[in-house]
Amino acid sequence: MKKIIAMSAAALTTATLLSGAAPSAQAVSGPAWNKTVHCESTDRDGRHIVTRIGNAHLGWNHFTHRHNIRKCKILNAALKDKVDRDDHHGRLEYDGVAVRTGGRPAQVRFTVIVQYSRKTKDGEYDAGRGQKIGVVNAFCRNQPHNKCPAWMNQ
């Protein structure tokens, strides 16, 4: 009886492998996101910081739609300066100020958040060997819903 069970199991395994129906042993990857670099900058300490296209949860696609930041020059203005907050685990925050002059002057404070490590803190996103995640979010602090005014993109 044991011999029949062993032969049946071997035959079933062989048939499954030959039919291609066996599950592949692939590593489980995180959510889909576009790793293509959209903007680049270097901060005061010499860190090369990229902004990747990303997806709806992080990167360029996230903050352009949700927070209305649509120009690399806005990010670069904050990233060229010093780090304002550092959790010493790869999360860096840079603050900036946008000023509108003219007939109706205005001032807006904004923050750029960078994940300066290969993976995000939750481990869901991986930039790949030797790469950094880069800018994950950017938003205006003193605006409704952290959405930046349209004049910042001109």
C-alpha positions in Angstrom: 0.0 0.0 0.0 2.8 2.4 0.9 4.5 1.6 -2.5 1.3 2.5 -4.4 0.8 5.8 -2.5 4.5 6.8 -3.1 4.2 6.0 -6.8 0.9 7.9 -7.1 2.4 10.9 -5.4 5.5 10.8 -7.7 3.2 10.5 -10.8 1.0 13.3 -9.7 4.0 15.6 -9.0 5.5 14.7 -12.4 2.2 15.4 -14.2 1.8 18.7 -12.4 5.3 19.8 -13.3 4.9 18.8 -17.0 1.5 20.6 -17.3 3.0 23.8 -15.9 0.2 24.1 -13.3 2.6 24.0 -10.4 2.8 27.3 -8.5 6.1 29.1 -9.1 8.4 29.9 -6.2 8.6 33.6 -6.8 9.3 36.2 -4.1 6.3 38.1 -3.0 6.7 41.6 -4.3 5.1 44.8 -2.9 2.5 46.9 -4.6 3.1 48.0 -8.2 4.9 51.4 -8.5 6.9 53.1 -11.2 10.6 53.4 -10.2 11.4 55.8 -13.0 13.1 59.0 -11.8 11.2 62.2 -12.5 13.4 64.7 -10.6 16.8 64.7 -9.1 18.5 67.0 -6.5 21.4 67.0 -4.1 21.1 68.3 -0.5 23.6 70.4 1.4 25.1 67.2 2.9 25.7 65.7 -0.5 22.9 63.2 -0.6 21.6 62.5 -4.1 17.8 62.5 -3.8 15.5 61.3 -6.5 11.8 61.7 -7.0 10.3 58.6 -8.6 7.0 58.5 -10.5 5.7 56.1 -7.9 1.9 55.4 -7.6 -1.1 56.8 -5.8 0.5 56.2 -2.4 4.0 57.6 -2.8 6.1 59.6 -5.1 5.3 62.0 -7.9 1.9 60.5 -8.8 0.8 60.8 -5.1 1.6 64.4 -4.3 0.9 66.0 -7.7 -2.7 64.8 -7.6 -3.3 65.0 -3.8 -1.2 68.0 -2.9 -1.0 70.0 -6.2 2.8 70.2 -6.4 3.6 69.9 -10.1 7.1 71.3 -10.5 10.5 69.9 -9.7 11.7 73.4 -8.8 9.4 73.4 -5.7 10.9 70.1 -4.4 14.5 71.3 -5.3 14.0 74.5 -3.3 13.5 72.6 -0.1 16.0 69.7 -0.9 18.9 72.1 -1.6 18.8 73.1 2.0 19.6 71.3 5.3 17.5 68.4 6.7 15.0 69.8 9.2 13.9 66.5 10.7 15.8 63.1 10.7 14.5 60.0 12.4 17.9 58.3 11.9 16.1 55.4 10.1 16.1 56.9 6.6 13.2 59.3 6.9 14.2 62.9 6.2 12.0 66.0 6.2 12.9 69.2 4.4 10.9 72.4 4.9 10.6 75.2 2.4 8.7 78.4 1.9 7.1 79.6 -1.3 6.5 83.4 -1.6 4.2 85.1 -4.1 5.0 88.7 -4.7 3.0 91.4 -6.6 -0.5 92.7 -6.1 -1.6 89.9 -3.7 1.5 88.7 -1.9 1.3 85.3 -0.2 3.5 82.9 1.7 3.1 79.1 1.9 5.2 76.7 4.0 5.7 73.2 2.5 7.4 70.0 3.5 9.2 67.4 1.4 9.5 63.9 2.9 12.3 61.6 1.7 12.9 57.9 2.4 16.6 57.8 2.0 16.9 54.0 2.1 16.4 51.1 -0.2 13.0 50.1 1.3 10.2 52.0 2.9 9.8 51.6 6.7 6.9 49.2 6.3 8.9 47.1 3.8 6.3 47.3 1.1 8.4 49.3 -1.5 11.9 48.4 -2.6 13.9 50.7 -4.9 16.4 47.9 -5.8 20.0 47.2 -5.0 22.1 50.3 -4.5 19.1 52.6 -5.0 17.1 54.9 -2.6 13.3 55.3 -2.6 13.6 59.1 -2.6 10.8 61.6 -2.2 7.7 59.9 -1.0 5.5 63.0 -0.3 5.4 66.8 -0.5 2.6 69.0 0.8 1.7 72.5 2.0 1.4 72.9 5.7 -0.8 76.0 6.2 -3.4 75.2 3.5 -6.8 73.3 3.6 -6.2 69.6 3.1 -2.5 70.2 2.8 -3.2 71.2 -0.9 -0.8 73.8 -2.4 -2.2 76.8 -4.2 -2.0 76.8 -8.0 0.3 79.9 -8.1 3.2 77.7 -6.8 3.2 75.8 -10.1 3.8 78.9 -12.3 
